[in-house]
C-alpha cells in the first residue's frame, strides 16, 4: 500500500512538472511573439518618422523681366514690369534691363504638417551684372567750340549714356566742380558766371557713390559788349549825379520836367489858324 501511494505521488509530481514546463514553454513563445511584434512596430514607426521629417524641396521660380523707362525731356528713370503702359508715349524710351524679379520657394513638411517659404536674394547676381556693364558717356551739348553771351544766353547741357543705366546707377552734372543737376540734362544760367572758360563734367555713379564713368567739356562765357557799354554809361551818369551839389540836382530835375513838358507839347498835332477863326 505504501508503495502504491509513493508511486501515485511520483506520477502526480511528474505530471505537474510536465504541465509547468508546458506552461513555461507557452509563455516563452508568447513573449517572443510580443517582442517580435513590438520590434516590427518600432521599425515601422522609425521608417514613418524618417519619411515625415525629411524635407521635401520643391523649387518654383516665377521671374518677370524689368523694363527701364527714360523720360527724354527730364531724364527721369522709372522701372516697371508693364512696358505696354509707356509704349504709346513718344517721349519715353523703354528698354529691358538685366534685373528680374524672382522667388524660390522651399516647402518643408514636418510632423506637425507645417510649411514655409523663403525668397532667394538676387543681390550677388545683380552686382555681377553691374560690374560687367561698361558705360559709354558723352556730352552731346554743348560742343567744344561753343561760346555763350552773358547774361542773355543759358548753357543747355545734354548727356547721352549707352547702354541704358542699371538700377541704382545715376548721372550727375557738375559746373566748375559744383553739382548743378541730376539726370541727363540741365540748364545753367550765365548771369552769375564770370567771363572766361568754365568746366562742365558729367559722371555716372552707383547707389554707393562709386564713380563708374566720367567725361568733361570746357565752354567759354563772354560778356555782351553792347550791354556792358550801356551798363558802364548808366553807372557813370549815376555817379556824376551823386557828386552834384543839391541846388544843381534841383535845377537838373526842373530842366528834366521842362524837357518832358516840351516833348509832350511837340507831340501834340498842330491846327491851322485859318480854320480856327
DAURZI-V955266 format. One record per residue. N is the residue number from 1. OMEGA is omega in whole degrees, -180 to 180 (NA if undefined). Layout:
n=N omega=OMEGA
n=N omega=OMEGA
This chain:
n=1 omega=178
n=2 omega=179
n=3 omega=178
n=4 omega=-180
n=5 omega=180
n=6 omega=179
n=7 omega=179
n=8 omega=179
n=9 omega=180
n=10 omega=179
n=11 omega=179
n=12 omega=179
n=13 omega=179
n=14 omega=179
n=15 omega=179
n=16 omega=179
n=17 omega=178
n=18 omega=179
n=19 omega=-180
n=20 omega=179
n=21 omega=179
n=22 omega=180
n=23 omega=180
n=24 omega=178
n=25 omega=-180
n=26 omega=180
n=27 omega=180
n=28 omega=179
n=29 omega=179
n=30 omega=-180
n=31 omega=178
n=32 omega=178
n=33 omega=179
n=34 omega=179
n=35 omega=-180
n=36 omega=178
n=37 omega=180
n=38 omega=180
n=39 omega=178
n=40 omega=179
n=41 omega=179
n=42 omega=178
n=43 omega=179
n=44 omega=179
n=45 omega=180
n=46 omega=179
n=47 omega=180
n=48 omega=180
n=49 omega=179
n=50 omega=-179
n=51 omega=-179
n=52 omega=-172
n=53 omega=178
n=54 omega=-179
n=55 omega=177
n=56 omega=-177
n=57 omega=178
n=58 omega=-178
n=59 omega=175
n=60 omega=-178
n=61 omega=177
n=62 omega=-177
n=63 omega=177
n=64 omega=-179
n=65 omega=178
n=66 omega=-180
n=67 omega=178
n=68 omega=-180
n=69 omega=-179
n=70 omega=174
n=71 omega=-176
n=72 omega=-179
n=73 omega=-175
n=74 omega=-177
n=75 omega=-179
n=76 omega=-177
n=77 omega=179
n=78 omega=179
n=79 omega=-176
n=80 omega=173
n=81 omega=178
n=82 omega=-177
n=83 omega=-178
n=84 omega=179
n=85 omega=-176
n=86 omega=-175
n=87 omega=-178
n=88 omega=-179
n=89 omega=-174
n=90 omega=-178
n=91 omega=179
n=92 omega=176
n=93 omega=-176
n=94 omega=178
n=95 omega=179
n=96 omega=-180
n=97 omega=179
n=98 omega=-178
n=99 omega=177
n=100 omega=178
n=101 omega=-179
n=102 omega=179
n=103 omega=176
n=104 omega=-176
n=105 omega=178
n=106 omega=-180
n=107 omega=-179
n=108 omega=180
n=109 omega=179
n=110 omega=-179
n=111 omega=-180
n=112 omega=178
n=113 omega=178
n=114 omega=179
n=115 omega=179
n=116 omega=179
n=117 omega=-178
n=118 omega=177
n=119 omega=178
n=120 omega=-177
n=121 omega=178
n=122 omega=-177
n=123 omega=-177
n=124 omega=-180
n=125 omega=179
n=126 omega=178
n=127 omega=179
n=128 omega=179
n=129 omega=179
n=130 omega=-179
n=131 omega=-177
n=132 omega=-177
n=133 omega=175
n=134 omega=-175
n=135 omega=169
n=136 omega=-175
n=137 omega=-178
n=138 omega=173
n=139 omega=-179
n=140 omega=177
n=141 omega=2
n=142 omega=178
n=143 omega=-177
n=144 omega=-174
n=145 omega=-175
n=146 omega=174
n=147 omega=-175
n=148 omega=178
n=149 omega=179
n=150 omega=2
n=151 omega=-171
n=152 omega=-174
n=153 omega=174
n=154 omega=180
n=155 omega=178
n=156 omega=-177
n=157 omega=178
n=158 omega=-175
n=159 omega=177
n=160 omega=-179
n=161 omega=173
n=162 omega=-10
n=163 omega=-178
n=164 omega=-179
n=165 omega=176
n=166 omega=179
n=167 omega=180
n=168 omega=178
n=169 omega=-178
n=170 omega=-180
n=171 omega=176
n=172 omega=-179
n=173 omega=-177
n=174 omega=172
n=175 omega=-179
n=176 omega=176
n=177 omega=180
n=178 omega=-180
n=179 omega=-180
n=180 omega=-179
n=181 omega=172
n=182 omega=-177
n=183 omega=-175
n=184 omega=-180
n=185 omega=179
n=186 omega=176
n=187 omega=-175
n=188 omega=178
n=189 omega=-179
n=190 omega=-175
n=191 omega=-179
n=192 omega=-179
n=193 omega=176
n=194 omega=176
n=195 omega=-180
n=196 omega=-177
n=197 omega=178
n=198 omega=-175
n=199 omega=175
n=200 omega=-177
n=201 omega=175
n=202 omega=-179
n=203 omega=172
n=204 omega=179
n=205 omega=174
n=206 omega=-175
n=207 omega=177
n=208 omega=180
n=209 omega=-179
n=210 omega=-179
n=211 omega=-180
n=212 omega=-178
n=213 omega=177
n=214 omega=175
n=215 omega=-175
n=216 omega=179
n=217 omega=180
n=218 omega=176
n=219 omega=-178
n=220 omega=178
n=221 omega=179
n=222 omega=179
n=223 omega=176
n=224 omega=-173
n=225 omega=-179
n=226 omega=178
n=227 omega=179
n=228 omega=179
n=229 omega=178
n=230 omega=179
n=231 omega=178
n=232 omega=180
n=233 omega=178
n=234 omega=179
n=235 omega=178
n=236 omega=180
n=237 omega=179
n=238 omega=180
n=239 omega=179
n=240 omega=179
n=241 omega=180
n=242 omega=-179
n=243 omega=179
n=244 omega=172
n=245 omega=-172
n=246 omega=-177
n=247 omega=176
n=248 omega=175
n=249 omega=180
n=250 omega=178
n=251 omega=179
n=252 omega=178
n=253 omega=178
n=254 omega=178
n=255 omega=178
n=256 omega=178
n=257 omega=178
n=258 omega=179
n=259 omega=178
n=260 omega=178
n=261 omega=179
n=262 omega=179
n=263 omega=179
n=264 omega=180
n=265 omega=179
n=266 omega=-180
n=267 omega=180
n=268 omega=180
n=269 omega=179
n=270 omega=180
n=271 omega=179
n=272 omega=-179
n=273 omega=-179
n=274 omega=-180
n=275 omega=-178
n=276 omega=179
n=277 omega=NA
